[in-house]
Amino acid sequence: MASSVALSHDFPFDPAYGYDAPDALLTVPAPPAPDDFDAFWRERYARARAVDPRPVLGPVEEERDGVRVHGVAFTSVGGVRLGGWLALPAEGPVRYGFVVGHGYGGRREPGRDLPAPLPGAATILPCVRGMGERGRVAGIPDVADAHVLHGIGSRASYVIGDCAADLWCAASALTTLVPELASAGLPGGPRLGYLGESFGGGLGALALPWDDRFGAAQLTVPTFGNHPLRLTLPCAGSGEAVRAHHRGHPEATEVLRYFDAATAATRLTLPTLVAAALFDPSVPPPGQFAVHNALAGERELQALTAGHFAYRGMAAEAAELDARRTRFFGERLGAAARGTRPPEGPGPARAGA
């Protein structure tokens, strides 16, 4: 792994934020939760689970890598109709299910998120409200800097909460469309996997603690970790819009307490693989590591040289992460499918482990 401080850049700030040793990042904590944090999220989850997703599966749009990719549409909270893609095995039965969150800016196509880590998987790739052509909703900005501020005046209206609910409703659409996954979360039933990068990583940390349909997750360069610290760190991502807003509206701090991915991670007990960067101009690394450090269950860490930034060796690190992802989900979800216990986790992770 290259030293994070050795990367040449033109940013007017240090994208390593002074953390020139990975061990220092492993000490970044999560902020304390508001007293009603759990009740707030459990109520939102209950409302989302009460939604009939009414999914509609479209025709095949492409076939590759052993899957047929369909367009899909479903209903989320507030009666909002959203779209995305559903990939089904071209041959054989469905054995696994995955929900895949996207980065800020939305999703124009499934891209390299297909195929899923495990063969025989049904994978839904939803566009959350406001993001991407298939996630457009009247009145919700489709540009990250404006989207991240939409409804921030209160915890009830903040769009990030509804985006987390969109993931829950996408999981409901998946289990409705794929009979093999209908019993997800029930005793003896399958467990879903979750994959999310950047924006999708932060949303996953917020959404997963409350949903027992999931059995394992990967969060890559997750955002929204440790908002109090993020508000002190300049960046080139959506966090800079939040920082600018906070300067004129310091009361936003109270709202952000309910949408802190690191705080939520203290409630996240399912096995989680985190890929966190040592250098990242868009999502400050201490926030990413705060999510990893706070995880309440089994965790694994792959420290990346950089995130949201091209660097020598990036392809090799991506290949290493892909291989690790396949092994990780195979051990956790595969063991559940076979009715056996997964191997014991490695315990507290070390950077680069």
C-alpha positions in Angstrom: 0.0 0.0 0.0 1.3 3.4 -0.9 1.6 6.1 1.7 -1.4 8.3 1.7 0.7 11.4 2.1 2.8 10.5 -1.0 -0.1 11.2 -3.4 0.3 14.3 -5.5 -2.8 16.5 -5.7 -4.1 20.1 -6.3 -6.6 20.4 -3.5 -6.3 23.3 -1.1 -6.5 21.0 1.8 -4.9 17.7 2.9 -7.1 14.8 1.8 -5.4 12.6 4.5 -6.4 15.2 7.1 -3.2 14.8 9.0 -3.7 11.1 9.7 -0.4 9.9 8.3 -0.6 6.5 10.2 -3.5 4.1 9.8 -3.5 3.2 13.4 -4.5 6.8 14.2 -7.6 6.4 12.1 -8.6 3.3 14.1 -9.1 5.5 17.2 -11.7 7.9 15.6 -14.9 7.4 17.7 -18.6 7.7 17.0 -20.6 10.5 18.4 -23.1 9.6 21.2 -26.6 8.9 20.1 -29.6 11.1 21.0 -31.8 9.5 23.6 -34.5 8.6 21.1 -32.2 7.5 18.3 -33.3 3.9 18.3 -37.0 4.8 18.6 -36.7 7.3 15.7 -35.2 4.7 13.3 -37.4 1.8 14.4 -40.5 3.9 13.7 -39.2 4.8 10.3 -38.4 1.2 9.6 -41.9 0.1 10.7 -43.5 2.6 8.3 -41.4 1.5 5.4 -42.2 -2.2 6.0 -45.9 -1.3 6.0 -45.5 -0.1 2.4 -46.8 -2.4 -0.4 -43.9 -2.0 -2.9 -46.0 -3.1 -5.9 -43.0 -4.0 -7.9 -43.1 -4.2 -11.7 -40.4 -6.2 -13.5 -39.6 -4.8 -17.0 -38.2 -6.6 -20.0 -34.6 -7.8 -20.2 -32.3 -4.8 -20.9 -29.0 -6.7 -21.2 -27.5 -10.1 -20.5 -23.9 -10.6 -19.2 -21.8 -12.3 -16.7 -24.4 -15.0 -16.2 -27.3 -12.7 -15.3 -30.2 -11.1 -17.1 -30.8 -7.5 -16.2 -34.3 -6.1 -16.1 -35.6 -2.7 -15.4 -37.7 -2.6 -12.2 -40.0 -0.1 -10.5 -41.4 -0.1 -7.0 -43.2 2.1 -4.4 -41.4 3.6 -1.4 -42.6 5.7 1.6 -44.8 8.6 0.8 -46.2 6.8 -2.3 -43.0 7.7 -4.2 -42.5 5.5 -7.3 -38.8 4.7 -7.9 -36.9 2.6 -10.5 -33.7 0.7 -10.9 -32.5 -2.7 -12.1 -33.0 -6.3 -11.1 -30.5 -8.9 -12.1 -31.6 -12.5 -12.1 -29.5 -15.6 -12.8 -29.6 -16.6 -16.5 -29.7 -20.2 -15.4 -30.5 -22.1 -12.3 -32.4 -21.1 -9.1 -31.9 -18.1 -6.9 -29.9 -18.9 -3.8 -29.0 -15.4 -2.6 -30.3 -11.9 -2.6 -28.5 -8.6 -2.7 -29.4 -4.9 -2.4 -26.9 -2.5 -3.9 -26.8 1.2 -3.0 -25.2 3.7 -5.3 -22.9 6.7 -4.8 -23.9 10.3 -4.7 -24.9 11.3 -8.2 -27.1 8.3 -8.7 -26.8 5.5 -11.1 -27.2 5.5 -14.9 -26.6 1.8 -15.4 -25.8 -1.3 -13.2 -22.1 -1.0 -14.1 -19.5 -3.0 -12.3 -21.8 -3.7 -9.4 -22.9 -6.7 -11.4 -22.5 -9.6 -11.2 -23.1 -10.0 -7.4 -20.4 -11.5 -5.3 -22.0 -14.9 -5.3 -23.4 -17.0 -8.2 -27.1 -17.6 -8.1 -27.9 -14.2 -6.7 -30.9 -12.0 -7.4 -29.7 -8.4 -7.1 -31.7 -5.2 -7.0 -30.0 -1.9 -7.7 -32.4 0.8 -6.7 -32.1 4.5 -7.5 -33.1 6.4 -4.3 -35.3 9.4 -4.5 -33.8 12.3 -6.3 -30.8 10.4 -7.7 -30.4 9.3 -11.3 -32.9 9.2 -14.1 -34.9 6.4 -12.5 -35.0 8.1 -9.1 -36.2 11.5 -10.2 -38.9 12.9 -7.9 -40.6 16.3 -8.4 -39.3 18.8 -5.8 -36.2 16.8 -4.8 -32.9 18.1 -6.2 -30.9 15.7 -8.3 -27.5 17.4 -7.7 -25.6 16.1 -4.7 -24.8 19.4 -3.1 -28.5 20.4 -3.1 -29.8 16.9 -2.4 -27.8 16.5 0.8 -29.5 19.7 2.2 -33.1 18.9 1.1 -35.4 18.9 4.1 -32.5 19.4 6.6 -34.6 21.7 8.7 -36.0 18.8 10.7 -35.3 15.2 11.3 -38.8 14.3 10.0 -38.3 16.0 6.6 -34.6 15.3 5.9 -34.2 13.5 2.6 -31.5 11.2 4.0 -34.0 9.4 6.2 -36.3 8.8 3.2 -33.4 7.5 1.1 -32.7 4.9 3.8 -36.3 3.9 3.6 -36.0 3.6 -0.1 -33.4 0.8 0.5 -35.8 -1.0 2.8 -38.6 -0.8 0.2 -36.2 -2.0 -2.5 -35.5 -5.1 -0.3 -39.3 -5.6 0.0 -39.6 -5.3 -3.8 -36.8 -7.9 -4.2 -38.4 -10.4 -1.8 -41.8 -9.8 -3.5 -40.5 -10.5 -7.0 -38.3 -13.5 -6.1 -40.2 -16.2 -4.4 -37.0 -17.9 -3.2 -36.3 -14.9 -1.0 -39.8 -14.3 0.3 -38.9 -15.7 3.8 -35.8 -13.5 4.2 -35.4 -12.7 7.8 -37.7 -15.4 9.1 -36.4 -18.4 11.1 -34.7 -20.7 8.7 -35.1 -18.3 5.8 -32.3 -16.7 3.8 -30.5 -13.5 4.6 -29.9 -10.7 2.1 -26.5 -9.1 1.5 -26.0 -5.4 1.2 -23.4 -3.5 -0.9 -23.0 0.3 -0.7 -20.3 2.7 -1.7 -19.8 6.3 -0.6 -23.4 7.7 -0.3 -24.7 4.1 -0.5 -22.2 3.0 2.2 -23.5 5.7 4.6 -27.1 4.9 3.8 -26.4 1.2 4.5 -25.0 2.0 7.9 -28.1 4.0 8.7 -30.6 1.4 7.4 -29.1 -2.0 8.2 -29.2 -2.0 12.1 -33.0 -2.2 12.1 -33.7 -4.7 9.3 -33.2 -8.4 10.2 -33.7 -9.5 6.6 -30.0 -8.8 6.0 -27.2 -11.2 7.0 -24.0 -9.4 5.9 -22.9 -6.1 4.4 -20.0 -4.4 2.6 -19.6 -0.6 3.1 -17.0 1.0 0.9 -15.7 4.5 1.7 -18.9 5.2 3.6 -20.0 8.8 4.1 -22.0 10.5 7.0 -19.6 9.2 9.6 -19.0 11.4 12.7 -20.8 14.6 11.6 -19.3 16.8 14.4 -15.9 16.0 13.1 -16.9 16.2 9.4 -18.2 19.7 10.0 -14.6 20.8 10.8 -13.0 19.2 7.7 -13.0 20.8 4.3 -13.7 18.4 1.4 -14.7 18.3 -2.3 -17.8 16.2 -1.7 -21.4 16.9 -0.5 -20.0 17.3 3.0 -18.8 20.8 2.0 -22.4 21.8 1.2 -23.4 20.7 4.7 -20.5 22.6 6.2 -21.5 25.8 4.4 -25.1 25.4 5.5 -24.1 24.7 9.0 -22.2 28.0 9.2 -25.5 29.9 8.7 -27.7 27.3 10.5 -25.9 25.8 13.4 -29.1 24.3 14.6 -28.6 21.7 11.8 -26.3 19.9 14.2 -29.3 18.5 16.1 -30.8 17.1 12.9 -27.5 15.6 11.8 -27.2 13.7 15.1 -30.0 11.3 13.8 -28.2 10.7 10.5 -24.7 9.9 11.6 -23.5 6.6 10.1 -21.0 6.1 12.8 -23.6 6.4 15.5 -25.8 4.0 13.7 -22.9 1.6 13.3 -22.9 1.2 17.1 -26.2 -0.7 16.6 -25.0 -2.7 13.5 -24.4 -6.3 14.6 -24.3 -8.2 11.4 -21.0 -9.1 9.8 -19.6 -6.1 7.9 -16.7 -5.7 5.6 -15.5 -2.1 5.4 -13.2 -0.7 2.7 -12.0 2.7 4.1 -9.5 5.0 2.4 -6.4 6.6 3.9 -6.7 9.6 1.5 -10.0 10.9 0.1 -10.8 14.4 -0.9 -14.6 13.8 -1.1 -15.3 11.7 2.0 -12.8 12.5 4.8 -11.1 9.3 5.9 -11.7 9.9 9.7 -15.4 9.7 9.0 -15.1 6.5 7.1 -13.0 4.9 9.8 -15.4 6.1 12.5 -18.0 3.9 10.8 -15.8 0.9 10.9 -14.5 1.5 14.4 -18.1 1.8 15.8 -19.4 -1.5 14.4 -21.0 -3.5 17.1 -20.6 -6.9 15.4 -18.1 -8.9 13.5 -16.1 -6.6 11.2 -13.3 -6.8 8.6 -11.3 -3.9 7.2 -9.5 -3.3 4.0 -7.6 -0.1 4.0 -7.5 1.5 0.6 -4.7 3.9 -0.5 -7.3 6.4 -1.7 -11.0 6.9 -2.4 -12.7 9.2 -5.0 -9.2 9.7 -6.5 -7.2 7.9 -9.2 -3.9 6.4 -8.1 -1.3 3.9 -9.1 -2.2 0.5 -7.9 -6.0 1.2 -7.8 -6.9 -1.7 -10.1 -4.9 -4.1 -8.0 -6.6 -2.9 -4.8 -10.0 -3.2 -6.5 -9.3 -6.7 -7.5 -8.2 -7.6 -4.0 -11.4 -6.1 -2.6 -13.5 -8.0 -5.1 -11.9 -11.3 -4.1 -12.3 -10.5 -0.4 -16.0 -9.6 -1.0 -16.6 -13.0 -2.6 -15.0 -14.8 0.2 -16.7 -12.7 2.9 -20.2 -13.1 1.5 -19.6 -16.7 0.7 -18.7 -17.5 4.3 -21.5 -15.5 5.8 -24.5 -15.9 3.4 -23.2 -19.3 2.1 -23.1 -20.7 5.6 -26.6 -19.5 6.2 -27.8 -21.2 3.0 -26.2 -24.4 4.1 -27.5 -24.2 7.6 -24.0 -24.1 9.1 -22.2 -21.6 11.2 -19.7 -19.2 9.5 -16.1 -19.3 10.7 -15.2 -17.2 13.6 -14.3 -13.6 12.7 -10.9 -12.2 13.0 -11.8 -10.0 15.9 -10.9 -6.3 16.0 -9.5 -5.3 12.6 -6.2 -3.8 11.9 -5.6 -1.4 9.0 -4.5 -3.3 6.0 -5.6 -6.6 7.5 
